Every structure is written in structure tokens, then in C-alpha cells.
Amino acid sequence: MRPSCPRRAALLASIGLIALAAGCDSDSSASIVAPVPTTTPIPKEDGVLTIGLMIPQDSANADIGAAIRSSVGLAKRMIDAAGGVDNQPIRVIPVDEGVAGLGVDPAVTELLDDDVDAIVGPASSIDALASLGEIVDAGVVACSPTASSALLDNFPDDGLFFRTIPSDSLQAVAIADAVNNTGATQATVVYIDDDYGQLFNESVVAALRDEGIEPTVSVPFSADNVSIFAAAGHVATMGSGVVVVIGDAVSGQVMLAAIDGAESTVRPRFVVNDAMRRPTTSAEPMGVDLANRIVGISPLAYSTNADFLADLGATPDNPSPYAANAFDCVNLIALAALASGRTQPAAIAAQIPAISSSGSPCMTFAQCRDDLILDRNINYDGPGGRLTIGVNGDLTEADFEVFGFDESGRDIRLTTRSATAP
């Protein structure tokens, strides 16, 4: 997911794919070459699990950075109170990720110079694509709680990268399921014509076909009124009863109104992506009729686990977005170190799928540690709910929020929906 904001950037990965890093980043586009890892070195082990923390501190996503830092601090305190890893407290080194897309090298260099075994972050998909090559080249494991870009699905990471947020390709499955729930047999996808939108469109079209829904020709648009209204007119001529809009909080909202205004007979239902979850103040209000015909799909940003929220000090006014995702990253890294008996990054990464997918269910580090001591396999599920990570480092299933809009254009939570990777 783009963490709750309308950001786009073109990114070139040296594996030959072009796609947008769909993280919450800056308004400017950034062309970034993600280096292909070479031979992965084996870092020295000193017996102390050292975790670097890359978080945005002074950007538009400072609220996400603060939530991640608080939850990582909570995870460290709980792990240390339970005896740490091999009777040693874990070490956490926080650094400022900076403004996404404008250069993450200093933060990565600082952590690698400190001989970290693992990194929680980067938070931004743009920064993940820009820095993962260097992190993997150094033989360090990384877990991102928020970088959801589908381009990361196939990043050449030597098995060292995983994430606790579902990929946009899994969100596409949830979107197709939402379309199927309307009873439609045909749908039109209209998408922002950048690398993010193009990749998302391909995923949604494939997922629609898997649901037995026939997609029409997809319609691209640029983030300007001329392009938006031209695309809306094109969509209207197709007469689809359901339209999927892949956009951002500003242009996506304009597109919804433009399509609705261009339709003279059909009153289509709309399914929208997560980047439209929090419309900006410049977004146009919408009437009751249009608002009632829109649903959106978004990864779960907030835990509902009462104990976790109390320990974190979260409140309705400060709900700590993606805190549970970051908490899970730290616990998975620490438990994988325990399960492997090593703090060597490759040994940690190799254990991640097993400790999250099979064995005795456990929800805290202390509970899981006790099972490991008894030589039991464990299945860690944290405060964010079920958590199963596949061998490629991505979630194989996830719960998504279904949201709608009120007349002011603000989003409202409706329910949840599950999706499983094909």
C-alpha cells in the first residue's frame, strides 16, 4: 500500500521491470536504479541481535514513523523482559529514512557501518527499491512494515527481504473479490497512467479474470483535468455496471465525479484502491448517491488488539498506523534468531516462513520462546492478526479493510475482507 497518501514515482529496477514504488513518498517523481545483488557476504556474528530501524521522521509520513518507532520500542522491551535472544538484550539503532526518493544512502550506510544483523524498514516503497540492493549486498536481512509495491514481489533479494504488509498484487485480489461481490460479470478498470497504476491495472485485470469477471479494455488517465474528463467519457461509453478506479486521493476523487457525471443512463458502482483512503482537503465533496456507490480496499493499518493498544499507549486520536506491522517485524526477526540459534542474517531469513506458517499458535515473543524451548514448531500471529509469510517473503493471505465515503469525501470503515494469493 501507499501508506495513506497520494504519491507516485517512476522507478527502474535493473532486473528489467519498470513499475512504481507504491509507498507513501514525495510528490516528485524519482528515477532510481535498484542494483542487482551480487554474491552475498556472510556478516560476522557477535552474539547480540542488532536491528536497525529506518523510519521517516520529518516528512509527511512522520506520524507513521512515530508509530513504527514506538512499536519497535515496545517489542524490544517485551523481548528483553522475556530474556532476550540467547540471554542477550537486543539492540535497536534508529535512523531517519529522510524524504522518500531523495536519497536513502546515508541512512543505509550508517546502519551497515554499525554492523546491524537486520533492518526494519525502509517504510517507503521508493526507498526500499532504492536501498535493498545495498542491504542485500551486505548480507543483511530486512523487513518492511509498509512498503507494498508489487515491484518488490520479485526483487532479487537472495531471500533476505520480507514484509508484514500485503503486496499491492494481493490487494488487487481483494479488489476483484469486491467487484465479484456486486454480482457483476463485467467491469472496467480506469487507472493513473504511471508505473504504479500500470502494474496495479495488470494485477487487477488478472484477478478479475480469475473471478470469472470479464474486464473491458482498461482506460489510463493522467493527473490533469483534460485527461481525466476524456478518460471519463471513454469509460461512460462502455456502460459497465462496475468501474474500478486506481488513482490517488486527488485525481482519483475527480475521476469518480467525472465518470458519474458522464454516465447518462448507467449509475455504476465503484471499487477504489487504498491510495484514495484519506482524501486531501482539496478533494471535492460528493453527494449521497455517489458516496453510496463506492467501496474501497485498503490493508489494515490499525490493530484492534486491546492489550497491544494499551501497551502501546494508542488512543482513538493517536491510533498508531502500521504499529502492529513493525511490531511483527521485530518479533519475527528475534524469534527466527532463536529458532536458528544464530544471529547471522541468512540463518534468520531462512526461518521466517516456517515460524509464521506452521506449528503451535503463539502471539507474543515470550509464548513463542517457551514453545521453542520445548522444541515445538511455532506459528507466530501478532497483534495485527493472522500472519503467514511465504518463501518469497510476502504474505500469502491478508485481511483488508473495506471502506466507503461520506458526503464530505472522507472515508468511513465498513467491514473487512480476506484475500489469498493465487
N, C-alpha and C positions, 0 to 999 in steps of 0.2 A: 504494500500500500504506500501511496504517497502519504507520509504521516500528516494527515489532516490539513493539507493546503494545496493550492493550485500551482505546482511548479513543474517545469519541463526543461529538459536539456538533451542535446544530441550527444551521444557517446559512441565512440568507435572502439570496439574490442578487437584485439589482434587475433582473435580466433575467427575473424572474418564476418562477424554478425554486427549489424547496426541496429541499435534499439535504445530507447530512452531509459535512463535510470529513473525509475518511478518513485523516488524518495521525495521528501519534503525539503526542497533545496532553495535555490535563489531564482530570481525572475529572469536572469540572463542565461543564455544557452552556453554550454561549455563543451568543447570537443576534447575528449580525453582518450588517450590510448592506454588500454589496460594491458600491461605486459604479460606475456605467457610465461608461467613459471618454468624455470629450468630444473636442474637436479636439486631436490630439496635437501638442505643440510640437516644434521641431527644436532639440535642445541644441547649444550651441557646441562646436566641435572645437578641442582644444589640441594634438593630435598624440600624446598619451600615452593609451594604453588604460588606463582606471581601472575596476577591478572591485570592487564592494562585496561583502562576504561576510556574510550573515545566518545565524548558527548558534546553536542552543541551547547555553548554556554552564553553566548552574546548575540545570537541570531534570532530570527523569527520563531525558531523552534526551541527557545530557551526553556519553555515550560516542559517540553518533552525531555530535554537534557536534565533538568532538575529532578523530574520524576524518576528517570533512569538512575541518576546518581543516588537518590535516596533509597531506591530498592536494592541497588548493589550493596550499599552500606548495610542495609538490613540483612541481606543474605550473608555478608561477611560476619556480622555479629552472631547470627544463628549458627553458622558453620563453626566458628571459633568456640562458641559456647558448647558445641557438641564434640569438641576435641580436635577440630581442625582436620587437616589432611595429613595422615601419618603422624598424629600428635603435634603438628605444627600449625600455628595460625596462618591463614592465607594472607597474602599481601596484595593490596589493590593500589594501583597507581593511576589516578585520573589525569587526563589531559584534555585540553579544549580542541574539539574537532574543527572549530572555526566555521566560517561561512561556506556552506557546501558548494563544491565546484570551483572554489577559488584557491585550491592548493591545500592538500591534507598532508603533504610530505613531512613538514616539521613535527607534527603530532606522531606520525608513524615512526620517524627516526628516533624521537625521544623515547618511545616505548621500547623499540628494539635495542637501543643503547642501554636500557635498564634490564635487558635480558628477560623480558616477560615470557612466560610459557603460553599465555593465551591472551586474547584481546576481546573484550565485549564492545562491539561496535564494528565499523562505523554505523552511526544512526542513519545517515543518508545513503540512498542507493547510489547516487552520483559518487560519493566519497568511497563507497565500497568498491565500485568498479574501478576507481582511480587508484586505490591503495592495496587491493587484495593481492595483486601480483607481487608487490614488495613484501607483504606479510607472509605470503606462501613461500616466496624465495628464501625467506629467513627461517622457514620451518616452524612457524608459529600458528597455533590454532586460533580461529576467530569465530565469534558468534554474534550475529546482528539481531537485535530485537525488533527492528523497524524497517530494514531495507528490503522491500518487497519486489523490486524489479524482476520481471521474468527473464531478463538477460542473465541474471545471476543463476538461473536454473542450470545452465551448462557451463558455468565459468570453470576453467581448468585449474582447480584449487588443490589438486593432489589429496583430496579427501579431508582437507584441513578447515573448510568453512561450512558452517551450518547456521540456521536461523530459526527463531522461535515465532516468527510472523509468517503467515502463509504467503506464498508467491502470488503475484498477480495472475498467473496462469491457473491457480486454484480458485482465485476469486472469479475468474471467467466461468468456471464450472458452476459456482453458486449463482452467478447472473443467469446462466442458461436455465438453471433449475427454477429460478424466479419467473422466467418467461414461461416455462412449461406449466407452472402453477396457475397461469392465467387461462390455460386451455387453448392457447394459440397454436396453430400449426405452421405459421409463417411469421417471420419477424425481420425488421430492417435494422441494421447497425449503422449509426452515424458516429464518426469518431474524429477527434482532433488529429490533424494531419501532421504529426511529428512522429519520431521514432517510438515514443511511448504509446501513442494512440494506434499506430500501425501494428505493433506487436500485440497490443490488447485486442484489437479487432480480429486478428488472426486466431487468437485463443478463443474468443467468444464465438466466432463462426464455427470453429471446430467443435466446441462444446454444444452449440445449438444442434448441430447435425447428430451428435451423439444422443441427444434427447429426442431425435426424430422430428425436429423442427426445421423447416426449410428456410434458410436465410436468403433474402433478396440480395441484389448487388449492394455492397456496402458503400456508404457515402462519406467521403472525407470533407473536412472543413478547416479553415484557418481561423485564428482568433481575431477576426475583424468582421464588422457588421455586413459588409458586402458579401464575403464568403459565407457567412452564417445564413443569411437570408436566401442566398442562391441555393445552398445545400438544403435548407428547409423546404424550399419549393420543390426540389427534386424528390425529397422524401415524401412529400404530400402526394405526388403523382403516383406513388407506389401503392398507396391506400392500405398499408399494413395496420393491423389492429394493435400490434405491439412494436414499439421502437426502443431500441437500446441506444442510450446516449453515453458515449465515452468522452468526457470532457473535463474541464476544471471548474472551480467554483464560480468563475465569472462567465466565461464563454459558454459553458455548459448550461447555465441558467438562461442565458439569452437564447440559446438554441432551443430549449424546451418551449419557451414562449413563441419563438418564431415558427416552429413546426405546428404548434397548436393553432396559431393564427392562420397558417397557410392551408390547414385542413378545412374544407368546406362541408364535408359530409361525415367523414370518419372522426370519431373522438378517440384517438389512440391511447393506450396505456403506455407508460414509460418505465423502463428499468435503467437506473443510472449507476455509475461506478462510485467508489469511495472518495475520490478527489472532490466530489460535489457535496461531501458530508457537511462541511462547515462553510456555507456561503459567506463571502465578504460583505462588508457594509455597502458596497457598490452594487450588489446583486439586486435585481428587480423583485419586488413583491409579486406574489402570484395569487390568483383568485382561488376560491374554494374548489371550483370544478376541476381546475388543472392540478391543484395540490392533491386532491383525492385520487388522481390517476397516476401518481408517481410513487415508485418504491425504489430504494437504493440498497446496495450491498456493500458492506464495509467489514474489514477484520475487526474482531473485538478489541477495543482499545482499553477497556477498563475491567478490572476484576470485580466480581461480586462476592468474593470470599470475605466474610466478615472479620475473621481472625487476621487475615493478611492486611486488610484495610486498617484495622485498629493498630496493628503493629507498625504499619507504615505511617500512621497519622494522617491518612487521607480523609477528606471530607467531601460532601457534595459540591462545595465551592472550589475544592482542590482535589480532583479525583485521580490525579497522577496517571496520565496517559502512558500506556505501554510499560508501566512499572512491573507488572507481572511477567511480561516477556523478558525483561532484563534480569529479573529475579531468577527466572528459569535458566537463563544462560549461565549464570554463576553456579547454580546448583548442579546443572548437568556437567559443567567442567570439573567441579570438585568431586562429584560422585564418579565420573569417569576416571579421574586420577586415582580414587580409592579402588575402583574395580580393577584397574590395570596394575595397581601397586607402583605406579610411576608418575612423575610429573613431566615426562617427556611428551611434547605436543602430539606427535603422531600416535603414541600409545593412547593418549586421552581421546583424540578424534575417533580412533577405531572403536572405542567403547560406546560412543554416543547413541548409535541406532539401537544397540542391544539394551541399554539401561532405560530407554524410553519406550520400548515396544513389547517386552515380554517379561514375565516373572511376577513376583509379588507386588501388588499395587502399594505405593507409598507416596506421601505428599510433602514430606519435609526431609531435609538433609539427615536429621537425627534418625527418623524412621528408616530411611533407606540405608543409612550406615549400619544400623542394627541388623538388617536383613543381609547385608554384605558380609558382616562378621560371621553370620551363621551359614555363610557360603550359599546363599539363595540368590537366584536371579531377581532383578528388580525391574519395576515398571514405574518410573517417576512421572507423576502428573502433578503439576504445581498449582498455584492459586488461580491460574488462568483457565484451568480445566484440563481436559484430556490433551495429551501431548505425545504424538508419535512421529519420530523423525526417521526418514528412510535412509538408505545407504548413500543417497546423493546429497544428504544434508538438509533436505527440505521436508516440511510437514507433509505427511501423506493424507491427512484429513484435518479439518478445522471447522470451528463454528464461526459463523458470520452474523453480524447484526443486519437486520432488515430495518431500514429507516424510511421515513416519509418526510413531508414538508407541511408546515402550516402556511397560512396566508401571507405571512411576512417573509417567507422564503427560508425560514430557519428550519433545521432538521429536527425531527422527533423520532425517538426509538419506537419501533413497532413490535418486533419479535426477533427470534434468532433462526438461523437456517444452517444446516450442516452440509459440508461438501467433501467428497473423497476424490483424490487424484485418480485419473483413469489408469 
